[in-house]
């Protein structure tokens, strides 16, 4: 399973967060619809809060660099689980906000077998 580095940063307020995602779901306008990521508990909590309140996320891999945003959606459901020094968060738009659309993009998705 491949992990991709995701970054949330703002020079205006002085934050720079890095975690690792294996799933990012976006709509056609690169708005985040769902994401699963993990890392240290402090950075996962901070990035979950940033995504829920609206931020820009950059996803990096060896082949590409892609920008996503959550600024147009503020109603995320999230589940965070910790196991020692590793924490994982799964976030997705709640049913009340997620519009019914015929197309969505799953970026860098991997499936464990």
N, C-alpha and C positions, 0 to 999 in steps of 0.2 A: 504494500500500500504506500503510495507516495504522499508526502506531506509538503505543503507549500507555505512559504513564509508569508504572513500577512502583517502589514504595518498600518498603524493609525498614528498620525502625527499632526500636531498643530504648533507652529512656531509662535502663534499669537498667545496661546496660553501655556506654552512650554511643556508639551507632553510628547512623548515618542514611545509607542508600545509595539512590541513584536510578539506574535504568537504563531502557531502553526496549524493550518487548516487542511482537511482532506475533502471538504465539500463546501462549495459556494454555489448557491442558486440565485440567479438574477432574472429580472425581466428584460425586455428588449432595450430599455433605456439604462441598463447597468445599475438599477436600483436593487439593493439586496432584498431578497425574499426569504432566504434561509441560509444558515451557515453553521458548520460544526468546526470548532477549533479547540486547541488545548495549549497548555504551558504551565508556568508557575501560577499558583493561586492568585497572587496580587495582580499580575498582568491580565489574566483571564477575567477577573472581576472588573478591572478597569476597562478592558476592551468591550465587555458586555454592556457596561454602563454607557460607553461612548457610542456603540452601535444603537442602543435603545434610545439615546437622546439625539442622534443624528450626527454622522461623521463621514469622512472619506476614508476608504480602506484601499490600500495597494496590495495586490497579490503578486508575488515574484516567484518565478521558476527559472530553471536554466535557460528555457526557450523564450520566455515572455515576461512582460511587466504590464499588468492590467489594473486600471483604477475602477473602483466601485463606490457607491454612496448609499447611505441610509437616511440622508437628509429629507427625503420626501415621504418617509414612513416613520411613525413614532409609536406604533402599537405592536411591539414584538413580545411574543411569549418566549420564555427561556427556561432551560433546565441546566443546572450546573452540578457536576458531580466531582468530588475530590477523592483521591487515593494517595495519601501521603503528600509528596511534594508536587504531584501532577494533578491538574484540574482540567476538566473538559466541559465545554459549554455548547449547547445546541440551541440555536435561536431561529425563530421563524415568525412571519407575520401572523397575527391572530386572524381567525376566521372573519371577524368583523371588518377587518381592513383589507384582507387579501382579495383583490378583485378577480373575478372569473375571467380569465384570458385563455386564448387558445395557444399562446406560445410563451415559453419560459426557457431560459438557458441554464444548463447545469455546466458550470465551468470547473474544470479540473476534477471532476467527480471520479472516485474510485470505489470499487465494490470489493469487499473482502470475501474470499471464498473459503 
